[in-house]
Amino acid sequence: MTASLAMGQYGFYVWTSLAVFIVVLLVDTLAPLARRRRNLRELRARLARQENRRRPGTAPRNEPNP
């Protein structure tokens, strides 16, 4: 078992390259998800600002009128 994990004298290279591959794969998967969340948050904020600017003197939709 130890010999197969060591892969001769190339074990360090093989396991290091596998670890780098897994890290890159995770980043490549998670980065678009994080970007999407950030874009949606920015879009919601922009829409809220536009809604407040469009009707001055009225309460925003998410706040009740006093």
N, C-alpha and C positions, 0 to 999 in steps of 0.2 A: 504494500500500500504506500509506504513512504517513497519507494522508488518511482511509483507512478505519479505521485504528487510532485516529486522533485523534477521529473521529466528529464532525467539525465542532467546535463549541466545547463539546460535552458529553462528550468523551472522559474527562476526569478523573472526572466523576461516574459514568459508566458503568463504568469499570474499578475504581474504588473500591468501588462497590456490588457488583460481581461478586466482588471479593476478600473483602468482608465476608460475602457469601452463602456462599462456599466455606468460610470459617472457621467460620461458624455450622453449616453442614452437617457439617463434620468433628467439631466439638464435640458436636453432636446425635447423631452416630453413635458416637463413642468414649466418651462419658460413661456410657451404660448398660453397656458392656462393662467399664469400670473399676469401676462399682458392683457388677456381678455378681461380679467377682473378689474385691472386698473383702468382700462378703456371704458368699461361699463360705469365705474364709479365716477370718472371724469364726465361722461355723458350725462349721468343723472344730475351732477352738480351744474353743468352747463344748462340743462333744461330747466332746473329750478331757478337759476339766475334769469333766464329769458322769461320765465313765467312771472317772476317778480317785476321785471322791467316792463313787461307788456301791459300790465294793469296796475299802475301806481295808485296808491290810496286804498287798495283792496287787500284783504288778507290773502296770503298764499294758500294754495289748495290744502296743504298739509296742516294748516293751523286754523282753528275755528274762529269765527268772527266774535268779537267781544260784545 
